[in-house]
Amino acid sequence: MKNNVRVERAIHRMTQAQLAERIGVSRQTINAIESGKYVPSTVLALKMSIVFNKPVNELFTLDDED
């Protein structure tokens, strides 16, 4: 799975810690999501879509191998 979380965070001038606080996770979780080491739950993906005002499918896309 690919994601645009880092890009959206930069557009909104938000740190990993700020995003983590807004959606109720640790900064390490945001780091793991951005680096592709962790696939967020549906709830976390929806919370990020609200924060960035973007549909989930604009934040996360499937790879060919998914």
mmCIF file of the N, C-alpha and C atoms, coordinates in Angstrom:
data_MODEL
# 
_entry.id   MODEL 
# 
loop_
_atom_site.group_PDB 
_atom_site.id 
_atom_site.type_symbol 
_atom_site.label_atom_id 
_atom_site.label_alt_id 
_atom_site.label_comp_id 
_atom_site.label_asym_id 
_atom_site.label_entity_id 
_atom_site.label_seq_id 
_atom_site.pdbx_PDB_ins_code 
_atom_site.Cartn_x 
_atom_site.Cartn_y 
_atom_site.Cartn_z 
_atom_site.occupancy 
_atom_site.B_iso_or_equiv 
_atom_site.pdbx_formal_charge 
_atom_site.auth_seq_id 
_atom_site.auth_comp_id 
_atom_site.auth_asym_id 
_atom_site.auth_atom_id 
_atom_site.pdbx_PDB_model_num 
ATOM 1   N N  . MET A 1 1  ? 0.841   -1.177 0.000  1.00 0.00 ? 1  MET A N  1 
ATOM 2   C CA . MET A 1 1  ? 0.000   0.000  0.000  1.00 0.00 ? 1  MET A CA 1 
ATOM 3   C C  . MET A 1 1  ? 0.885   1.239  0.000  1.00 0.00 ? 1  MET A C  1 
ATOM 4   N N  . LYS A 1 2  ? 0.549   2.181  -0.848 1.00 0.00 ? 2  LYS A N  1 
ATOM 5   C CA . LYS A 1 2  ? 1.252   3.467  -0.884 1.00 0.00 ? 2  LYS A CA 1 
ATOM 6   C C  . LYS A 1 2  ? 0.396   4.499  -0.160 1.00 0.00 ? 2  LYS A C  1 
ATOM 7   N N  . ASN A 1 3  ? 1.055   5.556  0.315  1.00 0.00 ? 3  ASN A N  1 
ATOM 8   C CA . ASN A 1 3  ? 0.276   6.621  0.943  1.00 0.00 ? 3  ASN A CA 1 
ATOM 9   C C  . ASN A 1 3  ? 0.912   7.986  0.692  1.00 0.00 ? 3  ASN A C  1 
ATOM 10  N N  . ASN A 1 4  ? 0.083   9.004  0.821  1.00 0.00 ? 4  ASN A N  1 
ATOM 11  C CA . ASN A 1 4  ? 0.498   10.394 0.635  1.00 0.00 ? 4  ASN A CA 1 
ATOM 12  C C  . ASN A 1 4  ? 0.434   11.172 1.941  1.00 0.00 ? 4  ASN A C  1 
ATOM 13  N N  . VAL A 1 5  ? 0.534   10.478 3.050  1.00 0.00 ? 5  VAL A N  1 
ATOM 14  C CA . VAL A 1 5  ? 0.389   11.134 4.348  1.00 0.00 ? 5  VAL A CA 1 
ATOM 15  C C  . VAL A 1 5  ? 1.479   12.171 4.562  1.00 0.00 ? 5  VAL A C  1 
ATOM 16  N N  . ARG A 1 6  ? 2.726   11.824 4.241  1.00 0.00 ? 6  ARG A N  1 
ATOM 17  C CA . ARG A 1 6  ? 3.838   12.767 4.434  1.00 0.00 ? 6  ARG A CA 1 
ATOM 18  C C  . ARG A 1 6  ? 3.618   14.037 3.607  1.00 0.00 ? 6  ARG A C  1 
ATOM 19  N N  . VAL A 1 7  ? 3.168   13.873 2.380  1.00 0.00 ? 7  VAL A N  1 
ATOM 20  C CA . VAL A 1 7  ? 2.914   15.018 1.490  1.00 0.00 ? 7  VAL A CA 1 
ATOM 21  C C  . VAL A 1 7  ? 1.803   15.900 2.063  1.00 0.00 ? 7  VAL A C  1 
ATOM 22  N N  . GLU A 1 8  ? 0.708   15.275 2.456  1.00 0.00 ? 8  GLU A N  1 
ATOM 23  C CA . GLU A 1 8  ? -0.412  16.046 3.018  1.00 0.00 ? 8  GLU A CA 1 
ATOM 24  C C  . GLU A 1 8  ? -0.005  16.756 4.301  1.00 0.00 ? 8  GLU A C  1 
ATOM 25  N N  . ARG A 1 9  ? 0.788   16.081 5.123  1.00 0.00 ? 9  ARG A N  1 
ATOM 26  C CA . ARG A 1 9  ? 1.268   16.695 6.356  1.00 0.00 ? 9  ARG A CA 1 
ATOM 27  C C  . ARG A 1 9  ? 2.104   17.925 6.051  1.00 0.00 ? 9  ARG A C  1 
ATOM 28  N N  . ALA A 1 10 ? 2.944   17.842 5.024  1.00 0.00 ? 10 ALA A N  1 
ATOM 29  C CA . ALA A 1 10 ? 3.784   18.977 4.630  1.00 0.00 ? 10 ALA A CA 1 
ATOM 30  C C  . ALA A 1 10 ? 2.922   20.126 4.103  1.00 0.00 ? 10 ALA A C  1 
ATOM 31  N N  . ILE A 1 11 ? 1.930   19.794 3.302  1.00 0.00 ? 11 ILE A N  1 
ATOM 32  C CA . ILE A 1 11 ? 1.022   20.826 2.767  1.00 0.00 ? 11 ILE A CA 1 
ATOM 33  C C  . ILE A 1 11 ? 0.339   21.568 3.906  1.00 0.00 ? 11 ILE A C  1 
ATOM 34  N N  . HIS A 1 12 ? -0.039  20.832 4.941  1.00 0.00 ? 12 HIS A N  1 
ATOM 35  C CA . HIS A 1 12 ? -0.727  21.440 6.083  1.00 0.00 ? 12 HIS A CA 1 
ATOM 36  C C  . HIS A 1 12 ? 0.242   21.945 7.156  1.00 0.00 ? 12 HIS A C  1 
ATOM 37  N N  . ARG A 1 13 ? 1.540   21.859 6.862  1.00 0.00 ? 13 ARG A N  1 
ATOM 38  C CA . ARG A 1 13 ? 2.583   22.320 7.795  1.00 0.00 ? 13 ARG A CA 1 
ATOM 39  C C  . ARG A 1 13 ? 2.371   21.740 9.188  1.00 0.00 ? 13 ARG A C  1 
ATOM 40  N N  . MET A 1 14 ? 2.263   20.432 9.207  1.00 0.00 ? 14 MET A N  1 
ATOM 41  C CA . MET A 1 14 ? 1.969   19.714 10.438 1.00 0.00 ? 14 MET A CA 1 
ATOM 42  C C  . MET A 1 14 ? 3.105   18.722 10.714 1.00 0.00 ? 14 MET A C  1 
ATOM 43  N N  . THR A 1 15 ? 3.517   18.644 11.950 1.00 0.00 ? 15 THR A N  1 
ATOM 44  C CA . THR A 1 15 ? 4.538   17.664 12.320 1.00 0.00 ? 15 THR A CA 1 
ATOM 45  C C  . THR A 1 15 ? 3.886   16.303 12.530 1.00 0.00 ? 15 THR A C  1 
ATOM 46  N N  . GLN A 1 16 ? 4.717   15.270 12.587 1.00 0.00 ? 16 GLN A N  1 
ATOM 47  C CA . GLN A 1 16 ? 4.196   13.941 12.894 1.00 0.00 ? 16 GLN A CA 1 
ATOM 48  C C  . GLN A 1 16 ? 3.519   13.943 14.265 1.00 0.00 ? 16 GLN A C  1 
ATOM 49  N N  . ALA A 1 17 ? 4.115   14.639 15.213 1.00 0.00 ? 17 ALA A N  1 
ATOM 50  C CA . ALA A 1 17 ? 3.553   14.696 16.569 1.00 0.00 ? 17 ALA A CA 1 
ATOM 51  C C  . ALA A 1 17 ? 2.184   15.385 16.569 1.00 0.00 ? 17 ALA A C  1 
ATOM 52  N N  . GLN A 1 18 ? 2.044   16.454 15.789 1.00 0.00 ? 18 GLN A N  1 
ATOM 53  C CA . GLN A 1 18 ? 0.763   17.159 15.726 1.00 0.00 ? 18 GLN A CA 1 
ATOM 54  C C  . GLN A 1 18 ? -0.328  16.276 15.120 1.00 0.00 ? 18 GLN A C  1 
ATOM 55  N N  . LEU A 1 19 ? 0.005   15.587 14.022 1.00 0.00 ? 19 LEU A N  1 
ATOM 56  C CA . LEU A 1 19 ? -0.966  14.691 13.410 1.00 0.00 ? 19 LEU A CA 1 
ATOM 57  C C  . LEU A 1 19 ? -1.326  13.566 14.371 1.00 0.00 ? 19 LEU A C  1 
ATOM 58  N N  . ALA A 1 20 ? -0.322  13.000 15.012 1.00 0.00 ? 20 ALA A N  1 
ATOM 59  C CA . ALA A 1 20 ? -0.555  11.913 15.965 1.00 0.00 ? 20 ALA A CA 1 
ATOM 60  C C  . ALA A 1 20 ? -1.519  12.347 17.065 1.00 0.00 ? 20 ALA A C  1 
ATOM 61  N N  . GLU A 1 21 ? -1.306  13.530 17.596 1.00 0.00 ? 21 GLU A N  1 
ATOM 62  C CA . GLU A 1 21 ? -2.175  14.039 18.664 1.00 0.00 ? 21 GLU A CA 1 
ATOM 63  C C  . GLU A 1 21 ? -3.609  14.214 18.170 1.00 0.00 ? 21 GLU A C  1 
ATOM 64  N N  . ARG A 1 22 ? -3.758  14.729 16.955 1.00 0.00 ? 22 ARG A N  1 
ATOM 65  C CA . ARG A 1 22 ? -5.107  14.973 16.402 1.00 0.00 ? 22 ARG A CA 1 
ATOM 66  C C  . ARG A 1 22 ? -5.894  13.696 16.180 1.00 0.00 ? 22 ARG A C  1 
ATOM 67  N N  . ILE A 1 23 ? -5.189  12.591 15.867 1.00 0.00 ? 23 ILE A N  1 
ATOM 68  C CA . ILE A 1 23 ? -5.939  11.361 15.594 1.00 0.00 ? 23 ILE A CA 1 
ATOM 69  C C  . ILE A 1 23 ? -5.802  10.323 16.712 1.00 0.00 ? 23 ILE A C  1 
ATOM 70  N N  . GLY A 1 24 ? -5.060  10.657 17.765 1.00 0.00 ? 24 GLY A N  1 
ATOM 71  C CA . GLY A 1 24 ? -5.007  9.803  18.946 1.00 0.00 ? 24 GLY A CA 1 
ATOM 72  C C  . GLY A 1 24 ? -4.076  8.613  18.864 1.00 0.00 ? 24 GLY A C  1 
ATOM 73  N N  . VAL A 1 25 ? -2.926  8.803  18.212 1.00 0.00 ? 25 VAL A N  1 
ATOM 74  C CA . VAL A 1 25 ? -1.910  7.744  18.150 1.00 0.00 ? 25 VAL A CA 1 
ATOM 75  C C  . VAL A 1 25 ? -0.555  8.339  18.525 1.00 0.00 ? 25 VAL A C  1 
ATOM 76  N N  . SER A 1 26 ? 0.475   7.514  18.541 1.00 0.00 ? 26 SER A N  1 
ATOM 77  C CA . SER A 1 26 ? 1.822   8.008  18.843 1.00 0.00 ? 26 SER A CA 1 
ATOM 78  C C  . SER A 1 26 ? 2.489   8.553  17.571 1.00 0.00 ? 26 SER A C  1 
ATOM 79  N N  . ARG A 1 27 ? 3.507   9.357  17.766 1.00 0.00 ? 27 ARG A N  1 
ATOM 80  C CA . ARG A 1 27 ? 4.279   9.866  16.639 1.00 0.00 ? 27 ARG A CA 1 
ATOM 81  C C  . ARG A 1 27 ? 4.927   8.708  15.896 1.00 0.00 ? 27 ARG A C  1 
ATOM 82  N N  . GLN A 1 28 ? 5.331   7.682  16.635 1.00 0.00 ? 28 GLN A N  1 
ATOM 83  C CA . GLN A 1 28 ? 5.955   6.520  16.017 1.00 0.00 ? 28 GLN A CA 1 
ATOM 84  C C  . GLN A 1 28 ? 4.985   5.810  15.065 1.00 0.00 ? 28 GLN A C  1 
ATOM 85  N N  . THR A 1 29 ? 3.710   5.808  15.399 1.00 0.00 ? 29 THR A N  1 
ATOM 86  C CA . THR A 1 29 ? 2.708   5.214  14.515 1.00 0.00 ? 29 THR A CA 1 
ATOM 87  C C  . THR A 1 29 ? 2.629   5.982  13.203 1.00 0.00 ? 29 THR A C  1 
ATOM 88  N N  . ILE A 1 30 ? 2.649   7.306  13.275 1.00 0.00 ? 30 ILE A N  1 
ATOM 89  C CA . ILE A 1 30 ? 2.619   8.128  12.053 1.00 0.00 ? 30 ILE A CA 1 
ATOM 90  C C  . ILE A 1 30 ? 3.858   7.847  11.219 1.00 0.00 ? 30 ILE A C  1 
ATOM 91  N N  . ASN A 1 31 ? 5.009   7.761  11.882 1.00 0.00 ? 31 ASN A N  1 
ATOM 92  C CA . ASN A 1 31 ? 6.245   7.460  11.174 1.00 0.00 ? 31 ASN A CA 1 
ATOM 93  C C  . ASN A 1 31 ? 6.157   6.106  10.470 1.00 0.00 ? 31 ASN A C  1 
ATOM 94  N N  . ALA A 1 32 ? 5.623   5.108  11.146 1.00 0.00 ? 32 ALA A N  1 
ATOM 95  C CA . ALA A 1 32 ? 5.495   3.767  10.558 1.00 0.00 ? 32 ALA A CA 1 
ATOM 96  C C  . ALA A 1 32 ? 4.513   3.768  9.380  1.00 0.00 ? 32 ALA A C  1 
ATOM 97  N N  . ILE A 1 33 ? 3.443   4.525  9.481  1.00 0.00 ? 33 ILE A N  1 
ATOM 98  C CA . ILE A 1 33 ? 2.482   4.628  8.375  1.00 0.00 ? 33 ILE A CA 1 
ATOM 99  C C  . ILE A 1 33 ? 3.148   5.286  7.173  1.00 0.00 ? 33 ILE A C  1 
ATOM 100 N N  . GLU A 1 34 ? 3.813   6.407  7.406  1.00 0.00 ? 34 GLU A N  1 
ATOM 101 C CA . GLU A 1 34 ? 4.457   7.138  6.305  1.00 0.00 ? 34 GLU A CA 1 
ATOM 102 C C  . GLU A 1 34 ? 5.529   6.305  5.614  1.00 0.00 ? 34 GLU A C  1 
ATOM 103 N N  . SER A 1 35 ? 6.235   5.481  6.368  1.00 0.00 ? 35 SER A N  1 
ATOM 104 C CA . SER A 1 35 ? 7.304   4.676  5.775  1.00 0.00 ? 35 SER A CA 1 
ATOM 105 C C  . SER A 1 35 ? 6.799   3.354  5.200  1.00 0.00 ? 35 SER A C  1 
ATOM 106 N N  . GLY A 1 36 ? 5.499   3.108  5.300  1.00 0.00 ? 36 GLY A N  1 
ATOM 107 C CA . GLY A 1 36 ? 4.914   1.902  4.728  1.00 0.00 ? 36 GLY A CA 1 
ATOM 108 C C  . GLY A 1 36 ? 5.116   0.652  5.559  1.00 0.00 ? 36 GLY A C  1 
ATOM 109 N N  . LYS A 1 37 ? 5.546   0.812  6.802  1.00 0.00 ? 37 LYS A N  1 
ATOM 110 C CA . LYS A 1 37 ? 5.769   -0.341 7.673  1.00 0.00 ? 37 LYS A CA 1 
ATOM 111 C C  . LYS A 1 37 ? 4.499   -0.766 8.408  1.00 0.00 ? 37 LYS A C  1 
ATOM 112 N N  . TYR A 1 38 ? 3.498   0.100  8.407  1.00 0.00 ? 38 TYR A N  1 
ATOM 113 C CA . TYR A 1 38 ? 2.256   -0.165 9.136  1.00 0.00 ? 38 TYR A CA 1 
ATOM 114 C C  . TYR A 1 38 ? 1.084   0.309  8.291  1.00 0.00 ? 38 TYR A C  1 
ATOM 115 N N  . VAL A 1 39 ? 0.095   -0.558 8.146  1.00 0.00 ? 39 VAL A N  1 
ATOM 116 C CA . VAL A 1 39 ? -1.132  -0.202 7.428  1.00 0.00 ? 39 VAL A CA 1 
ATOM 117 C C  . VAL A 1 39 ? -2.159  0.212  8.479  1.00 0.00 ? 39 VAL A C  1 
ATOM 118 N N  . PRO A 1 40 ? -2.657  1.442  8.404  1.00 0.00 ? 40 PRO A N  1 
ATOM 119 C CA . PRO A 1 40 ? -3.577  1.912  9.442  1.00 0.00 ? 40 PRO A CA 1 
ATOM 120 C C  . PRO A 1 40 ? -4.926  1.203  9.364  1.00 0.00 ? 40 PRO A C  1 
ATOM 121 N N  . SER A 1 41 ? -5.598  1.197  10.488 1.00 0.00 ? 41 SER A N  1 
ATOM 122 C CA . SER A 1 41 ? -6.960  0.666  10.524 1.00 0.00 ? 41 SER A CA 1 
ATOM 123 C C  . SER A 1 41 ? -7.875  1.594  9.731  1.00 0.00 ? 41 SER A C  1 
ATOM 124 N N  . THR A 1 42 ? -9.047  1.115  9.452  1.00 0.00 ? 42 THR A N  1 
ATOM 125 C CA . THR A 1 42 ? -10.043 1.938  8.753  1.00 0.00 ? 42 THR A CA 1 
ATOM 126 C C  . THR A 1 42 ? -10.336 3.195  9.564  1.00 0.00 ? 42 THR A C  1 
ATOM 127 N N  . VAL A 1 43 ? -10.449 3.052  10.869 1.00 0.00 ? 43 VAL A N  1 
ATOM 128 C CA . VAL A 1 43 ? -10.740 4.202  11.734 1.00 0.00 ? 43 VAL A CA 1 
ATOM 129 C C  . VAL A 1 43 ? -9.639  5.256  11.617 1.00 0.00 ? 43 VAL A C  1 
ATOM 130 N N  . LEU A 1 44 ? -8.359  4.832  11.675 1.00 0.00 ? 44 LEU A N  1 
ATOM 131 C CA . LEU A 1 44 ? -7.258  5.799  11.561 1.00 0.00 ? 44 LEU A CA 1 
ATOM 132 C C  . LEU A 1 44 ? -7.235  6.452  10.182 1.00 0.00 ? 44 LEU A C  1 
ATOM 133 N N  . ALA A 1 45 ? -7.468  5.672  9.142  1.00 0.00 ? 45 ALA A N  1 
ATOM 134 C CA . ALA A 1 45 ? -7.489  6.225  7.789  1.00 0.00 ? 45 ALA A CA 1 
ATOM 135 C C  . ALA A 1 45 ? -8.603  7.266  7.655  1.00 0.00 ? 45 ALA A C  1 
ATOM 136 N N  . LEU A 1 46 ? -9.765  6.972  8.231  1.00 0.00 ? 46 LEU A N  1 
ATOM 137 C CA . LEU A 1 46 ? -10.877 7.929  8.176  1.00 0.00 ? 46 LEU A CA 1 
ATOM 138 C C  . LEU A 1 46 ? -10.570 9.188  8.980  1.00 0.00 ? 46 LEU A C  1 
ATOM 139 N N  . LYS A 1 47 ? -9.924  9.023  10.133 1.00 0.00 ? 47 LYS A N  1 
ATOM 140 C CA . LYS A 1 47 ? -9.544  10.202 10.931 1.00 0.00 ? 47 LYS A CA 1 
ATOM 141 C C  . LYS A 1 47 ? -8.564  11.085 10.157 1.00 0.00 ? 47 LYS A C  1 
ATOM 142 N N  . MET A 1 48 ? -7.597  10.468 9.457  1.00 0.00 ? 48 MET A N  1 
ATOM 143 C CA . MET A 1 48 ? -6.651  11.251 8.652  1.00 0.00 ? 48 MET A CA 1 
ATOM 144 C C  . MET A 1 48 ? -7.374  11.953 7.509  1.00 0.00 ? 48 MET A C  1 
ATOM 145 N N  . SER A 1 49 ? -8.335  11.291 6.918  1.00 0.00 ? 49 SER A N  1 
ATOM 146 C CA . SER A 1 49 ? -9.063  11.917 5.809  1.00 0.00 ? 49 SER A CA 1 
ATOM 147 C C  . SER A 1 49 ? -9.823  13.144 6.295  1.00 0.00 ? 49 SER A C  1 
ATOM 148 N N  . ILE A 1 50 ? -10.319 13.095 7.516  1.00 0.00 ? 50 ILE A N  1 
ATOM 149 C CA . ILE A 1 50 ? -11.012 14.254 8.082  1.00 0.00 ? 50 ILE A CA 1 
ATOM 150 C C  . ILE A 1 50 ? -10.021 15.387 8.349  1.00 0.00 ? 50 ILE A C  1 
ATOM 151 N N  . VAL A 1 51 ? -8.888  15.055 8.960  1.00 0.00 ? 51 VAL A N  1 
ATOM 152 C CA . VAL A 1 51 ? -7.874  16.068 9.266  1.00 0.00 ? 51 VAL A CA 1 
ATOM 153 C C  . VAL A 1 51 ? -7.410  16.777 7.991  1.00 0.00 ? 51 VAL A C  1 
ATOM 154 N N  . PHE A 1 52 ? -7.169  15.998 6.919  1.00 0.00 ? 52 PHE A N  1 
ATOM 155 C CA . PHE A 1 52 ? -6.648  16.575 5.682  1.00 0.00 ? 52 PHE A CA 1 
ATOM 156 C C  . PHE A 1 52 ? -7.746  16.983 4.699  1.00 0.00 ? 52 PHE A C  1 
ATOM 157 N N  . ASN A 1 53 ? -9.005  16.698 5.044  1.00 0.00 ? 53 ASN A N  1 
ATOM 158 C CA . ASN A 1 53 ? -10.143 17.028 4.178  1.00 0.00 ? 53 ASN A CA 1 
ATOM 159 C C  . ASN A 1 53 ? -9.961  16.425 2.780  1.00 0.00 ? 53 ASN A C  1 
ATOM 160 N N  . LYS A 1 54 ? -9.577  15.151 2.771  1.00 0.00 ? 54 LYS A N  1 
ATOM 161 C CA . LYS A 1 54 ? -9.346  14.401 1.526  1.00 0.00 ? 54 LYS A CA 1 
ATOM 162 C C  . LYS A 1 54 ? -10.019 13.048 1.653  1.00 0.00 ? 54 LYS A C  1 
ATOM 163 N N  . PRO A 1 55 ? -10.528 12.501 0.557  1.00 0.00 ? 55 PRO A N  1 
ATOM 164 C CA . PRO A 1 55 ? -11.049 11.131 0.616  1.00 0.00 ? 55 PRO A CA 1 
ATOM 165 C C  . PRO A 1 55 ? -9.923  10.145 0.938  1.00 0.00 ? 55 PRO A C  1 
ATOM 166 N N  . VAL A 1 56 ? -10.277 9.067  1.606  1.00 0.00 ? 56 VAL A N  1 
ATOM 167 C CA . VAL A 1 56 ? -9.283  8.057  1.999  1.00 0.00 ? 56 VAL A CA 1 
ATOM 168 C C  . VAL A 1 56 ? -8.492  7.565  0.787  1.00 0.00 ? 56 VAL A C  1 
ATOM 169 N N  . ASN A 1 57 ? -9.180  7.383  -0.351 1.00 0.00 ? 57 ASN A N  1 
ATOM 170 C CA . ASN A 1 57 ? -8.480  6.847  -1.527 1.00 0.00 ? 57 ASN A CA 1 
ATOM 171 C C  . ASN A 1 57 ? -7.520  7.856  -2.156 1.00 0.00 ? 57 ASN A C  1 
ATOM 172 N N  . GLU A 1 58 ? -7.528  9.099  -1.697 1.00 0.00 ? 58 GLU A N  1 
ATOM 173 C CA . GLU A 1 58 ? -6.501  10.048 -2.133 1.00 0.00 ? 58 GLU A CA 1 
ATOM 174 C C  . GLU A 1 58 ? -5.296  10.020 -1.184 1.00 0.00 ? 58 GLU A C  1 
ATOM 175 N N  . LEU A 1 59 ? -5.472  9.464  -0.013 1.00 0.00 ? 59 LEU A N  1 
ATOM 176 C CA . LEU A 1 59 ? -4.366  9.329  0.940  1.00 0.00 ? 59 LEU A CA 1 
ATOM 177 C C  . LEU A 1 59 ? -3.680  7.972  0.827  1.00 0.00 ? 59 LEU A C  1 
ATOM 178 N N  . PHE A 1 60 ? -4.456  6.936  0.511  1.00 0.00 ? 60 PHE A N  1 
ATOM 179 C CA . PHE A 1 60 ? -3.938  5.577  0.452  1.00 0.00 ? 60 PHE A CA 1 
ATOM 180 C C  . PHE A 1 60 ? -4.335  4.916  -0.849 1.00 0.00 ? 60 PHE A C  1 
ATOM 181 N N  . THR A 1 61 ? -3.376  4.259  -1.499 1.00 0.00 ? 61 THR A N  1 
ATOM 182 C CA . THR A 1 61 ? -3.664  3.519  -2.743 1.00 0.00 ? 61 THR A CA 1 
ATOM 183 C C  . THR A 1 61 ? -3.006  2.145  -2.668 1.00 0.00 ? 61 THR A C  1 
ATOM 184 N N  . LEU A 1 62 ? -3.600  1.190  -3.350 1.00 0.00 ? 62 LEU A N  1 
ATOM 185 C CA . LEU A 1 62 ? -3.078  -0.166 -3.358 1.00 0.00 ? 62 LEU A CA 1 
ATOM 186 C C  . LEU A 1 62 ? -1.947  -0.306 -4.367 1.00 0.00 ? 62 LEU A C  1 
ATOM 187 N N  . ASP A 1 63 ? -0.941  -1.109 -4.006 1.00 0.00 ? 63 ASP A N  1 
ATOM 188 C CA . ASP A 1 63 ? 0.119   -1.499 -4.933 1.00 0.00 ? 63 ASP A CA 1 
ATOM 189 C C  . ASP A 1 63 ? -0.400  -2.633 -5.800 1.00 0.00 ? 63 ASP A C  1 
ATOM 190 N N  . ASP A 1 64 ? 0.334   -2.950 -6.851 1.00 0.00 ? 64 ASP A N  1 
ATOM 191 C CA . ASP A 1 64 ? -0.022  -4.100 -7.689 1.00 0.00 ? 64 ASP A CA 1 
ATOM 192 C C  . ASP A 1 64 ? -0.011  -5.397 -6.887 1.00 0.00 ? 64 ASP A C  1 
ATOM 193 N N  . GLU A 1 65 ? 0.906   -5.499 -5.928 1.00 0.00 ? 65 GLU A N  1 
ATOM 194 C CA . GLU A 1 65 ? 1.013   -6.722 -5.147 1.00 0.00 ? 65 GLU A CA 1 
ATOM 195 C C  . GLU A 1 65 ? -0.057  -6.835 -4.053 1.00 0.00 ? 65 GLU A C  1 
ATOM 196 N N  . ASP A 1 66 ? -0.786  -5.745 -3.801 1.00 0.00 ? 66 ASP A N  1 
ATOM 197 C CA . ASP A 1 66 ? -1.875  -5.785 -2.811 1.00 0.00 ? 66 ASP A CA 1 
ATOM 198 C C  . ASP A 1 66 ? -3.052  -6.431 -3.475 1.00 0.00 ? 66 ASP A C  1 
# 
